[in-house]
């Protein structure tokens, strides 16, 4: 977030970095960031990882405000902390100015009076600010503040939270909260094995469904309830958890992000490590965004940008807490896929067909099994049943020795990476035998075996003991959650295979275009079309041949130089939409038409009281596909780049894709693939294919402009960008630019 001193640099510093061509050393999250670790706008390219070992496993803990008086809230918290400290092997030190002991443990009046250094201070006080200031000289590493009444309450609370954050920065310690809870100090089961889910929540209650996965045999390693994130934030915990060998997936409930850049750097670190991040991010609707802000006091961000940024860095966004449970569990426990193919196997043709429809619509690949494999399956399945995929066994084979043979044969096919068996309801003993065969087969293969147990009861032995007792079978209760989790699983491994960080492609030094572009900027003002096109020229983006004139005679001379036919347009900083005012004349073929057009355009401008810098006489450009490419600023992520169908269609269809710089050519092409109107670029109704390569090049040049002019450019709109037939390039016919 611009202007923030936490995780980013101020606008003035970034401007100095760009002007000088080098970045000064700075401190981010308490870690020194060298010039080589910053991009051309002075923002960090790496996420410093806080050492949170001593937070989760402290040697000594001070409880400030400890109590043993029954009926007081602090007493219950103190009691829970004592139990937690015993489990993790920490020494508890009660701190209270008027008590000699708490629960039989000697009490001291302040943390400074303790005889040993403290790793963690838990603040059970209404106003943590004075305590933080007191802790500055005690070398305490971490503190937790439960108090509420900060940014979640409005402007005054936000000011109080900023004072708290400033005190934390001065103290050198790291703070969890305020407005957090005891979730980090829960009792975690230690009898569970295998990769674990690490949990991050900004609302403790929303993490309960994930935490209770332990009762189904899913290991949970950590829970970070970040609260208002005055200091430690979601990004810090993602970065930390991504480096822990026991963590197989990170599950997040996010109401708002404090710093979009820090979040992307943390997601990038997780992607480099191959650790999946699954997130519920509220704020898709205006109501949800407003409610989240009142709860945590953070920005929710424009949801289209948040969604795009998450996908860009491999964060798997889900909608519900049930999806968060199922997707995180599957990604934590499943091994890397050996193939993308999914086979649906059922005891009912109707069930298989229904599931296959839903899976295919969601984008899963259901390959047709080879004829040789179908012939093999028909050894055990009647010939009249389809085994091409989905595989329908008719029911009876699962009750005897044939059931396991069928499963093993399917899993042996090299095109199959995932076997899904929907069991819509219990039908003992057939379903019991089927469940056991699936578990046994899963233990003998590296491929993923999924079961959907459709019974609404959920107390059946086949479900509770056989399926949930297996760490190799992924068990679901709904078709939708199974399909979503499997797609996320395959997408994640496809994304992280050969992952190249976008930050590795970020420019470190300014381009030669920057100095030319900066000379054109007018702080706080909108540029005229002529000036905006000069800005595009500075970055090598093609515009039509044109001249700016201030007389009818000059317009005629310009038309002769540009070449008939021509387009004439009024040019002025006030003009955003010229067509509606009649300030565009197209297809002029003679000197008389040019003179008449000049007079008409200037008359309209006088009547509308519009100040012009002149009239543009422009080359007529051949027909192509009209696109829009632009830059806007998001309050969380900074500059963003948008591409979509242009002309009048941009407002009618709103068919756009957005990305947060930096990104490379592959990401630019994936933006085009997201457009509903992508087929127009391939040529429709006899039209030739458009020059997609030229369009991609414009997107990348605009991205470079967005990064280098981050402190100067508020908005850029190239509309229309005429993408000509393949090999002929792309031309920016109109442009609007607003300076910061």
KAFENHU-V534557 format. One record per residue. NEAR is the number of other C-alpha atoms within 12 Angstrom. Layout:
BEGIN
near
NEAR
NEAR
END
This chain:
BEGIN
near
28
30
19
25
25
33
41
37
36
22
25
20
27
32
31
23
31
34
29
19
26
26
30
27
20
27
23
31
32
24
20
20
26
22
25
25
30
36
37
41
47
44
53
39
37
36
37
30
31
31
26
29
21
24
36
34
25
31
27
34
40
47
46
46
39
43
37
28
18
14
10
15
19
29
23
21
32
35
28
27
40
34
20
26
30
20
22
25
18
25
29
42
42
43
36
31
20
17
22
20
22
29
24
16
23
24
29
26
23
30
39
27
22
28
15
19
25
36
35
40
48
49
44
38
28
20
25
37
32
20
36
41
27
25
38
26
20
28
25
36
35
40
47
47
45
38
30
30
29
38
34
35
23
19
17
15
25
26
19
26
37
26
24
34
36
25
26
40
27
23
28
25
37
41
48
44
46
47
37
40
33
35
35
35
33
29
25
28
21
18
14
22
22
25
29
41
49
50
50
48
48
47
34
34
21
30
37
28
27
43
40
25
30
28
20
29
34
42
36
45
39
41
43
45
43
44
47
50
48
45
42
45
44
49
42
41
46
50
38
36
43
37
31
27
19
24
38
39
48
53
55
53
46
51
42
45
44
40
37
40
41
38
38
45
41
43
45
39
39
41
38
31
30
37
46
54
55
50
45
38
41
39
31
26
16
15
13
22
26
22
22
32
31
26
31
42
37
40
35
37
36
30
28
27
32
41
32
31
40
35
34
38
41
41
43
44
38
33
25
26
31
32
35
45
46
43
47
51
48
47
44
44
39
40
31
29
31
24
29
30
33
43
47
51
46
46
37
28
28
23
29
35
27
21
38
36
22
24
32
24
16
22
20
32
31
34
29
24
30
18
16
16
27
29
21
25
37
27
20
31
29
21
18
16
26
29
39
33
38
39
45
39
40
28
29
23
29
35
26
20
18
25
36
28
27
37
44
30
30
45
35
27
31
21
25
35
35
45
49
46
50
45
42
28
30
26
24
19
19
25
37
28
30
41
47
33
34
45
35
25
30
33
23
19
29
24
38
42
46
45
47
42
39
28
24
16
15
22
17
23
23
34
38
21
20
30
39
32
25
32
32
35
41
49
49
38
30
27
34
29
36
42
42
37
42
46
36
40
45
36
28
41
31
21
28
29
19
13
24
25
33
32
34
24
23
32
34
29
27
32
25
18
25
35
21
23
33
32
19
29
30
22
18
16
23
30
35
37
42
38
36
41
38
33
42
43
27
27
32
28
36
33
36
32
30
35
36
34
29
25
24
28
22
23
39
36
25
33
38
24
19
27
26
27
27
36
39
48
47
45
42
32
28
23
35
27
24
29
20
12
23
22
34
32
32
24
23
30
24
22
25
17
26
38
29
22
36
38
26
24
38
34
21
24
28
16
14
17
14
23
21
30
25
32
43
46
48
41
31
29
34
21
20
34
40
36
47
43
52
45
40
39
34
32
27
33
41
41
39
43
45
44
45
46
39
35
30
19
20
27
15
12
15
22
28
32
38
44
48
46
50
43
35
28
26
23
34
37
28
24
36
34
24
23
27
18
27
27
20
29
34
24
21
15
10
9
17
22
24
32
29
37
26
31
43
35
28
39
49
39
36
46
41
43
46
45
42
41
47
48
37
37
42
33
35
41
41
45
38
33
45
41
45
34
28
22
15
22
30
39
40
48
45
48
44
41
44
35
32
23
END
